[in-house]
Amino acid sequence: MICIIALIVFGILGIFSVKYRIIAKEAFNCVFKKITLRKCDTGLDIRLKSQISGSFLKFSPRLGRIAYKYFEVFSWIFLILTLVTLYFMGLGLYNYAVYGNCNGPQGGFCIYDPLGTTKPVNTTTEGSICAIPGHSIGAVLTAPKNITITDGAYIGNPQAGVVIIEYGCYSCHYTKLAEPTVKRLIKKYGDNILYIYKDFPLRGTHETAEPATEAAHCALDQGRYWEYREYLFANQQRQFDEDLKGYAKDLGLNDTQFSECLNSGKYKSLVEQTYSEGIALGITVTPTFFINNQSLVGAKDYSEFKKIINKELGISWWEFWK
């Protein structure tokens, strides 16, 4: 049993020191022989038992004798504690990667983020959306028909078998939290999907949402939509007129052209059209996604999108889990 513990402990220490790699290799050899029902003849277990018991003996002869006599029992206890610790460490890392904290949807203190700089993403729909005041999730969502890609920013293959439409708000925190998932999907599936972003600025919730949406279209006029979009999500608390024009300047856009576009309200009617379209589909919250005819509401985990997309693409069960 001590060889298993030695394999774990010295395997980790071996990352930093060649000396420990030798012991880890010896421990692996011992464990392998035990698994294959052979006797461990390296002598590692006996040496470790003697060394550990000897360490206790220096402090107390009685403690040393107890450690030697019940060494196997202590080894089992320590192994169980080690495996439990590794499990919770792994779980914490998984939760941090997926939810931004160590504790999953409920949030709380995380040793990987002691200052609490990363906000958790709640996977329950009600906790991962922004809503029109007085509304929650629409009772019935109808997938868009006769999809157009001229009234929203898009990327991917117009002939793709899977069309992902997102109705989002640049001022919505959860639309922002969905961005890494959107980028990951675009990178993974490439020309197998078409991603379309539709404007749904939440009126009555975010006062700067509509100007920010119009500004994104003005940036699209100069071919810098995706870069400008990054600025909007990165600065959700600063989306007033002077901020929007400042971001355009930072990106090297033509100041005069951008300001004229924004001041003239050139895209007000287009934003109104897309917003009305969303209302007609039953949308009252952002982000709301349509993957072909299926809807997905909220800043959901990547795996939920992947499950639907793989099914729509007819990807094999093996590819499904990759």
Secondary structure, DSSP 8 states (H G I E B T S, - for coil): -HHHHHHHHHHHHTTT-HHHHHHHHHHHHHHHHHHTT----S-HHHHHHHHHHHHHHHH-HHHHHHHHHTHHHHHHHHHHHHHHHHHHHHHHHHHHHHHSSTTGGG----TTSTT--S-----SGGGS-EE-TT--S-S-----SS--SSSS-EEE-TT-SEEEEEEE-TT-HHHHHHHHHHHHHHHHHGGGEEEEEEE---TTT-TTHHHHHHHHHHHHHTT-HHHHHHHHHHTTT--SHHHHHHHHHHTT--HHHHHHHHHHTTTHHHHHHHHHHHHHTT--EESEEEETTEEEESS--HHHHHHHHHHHHT--HHHHT-
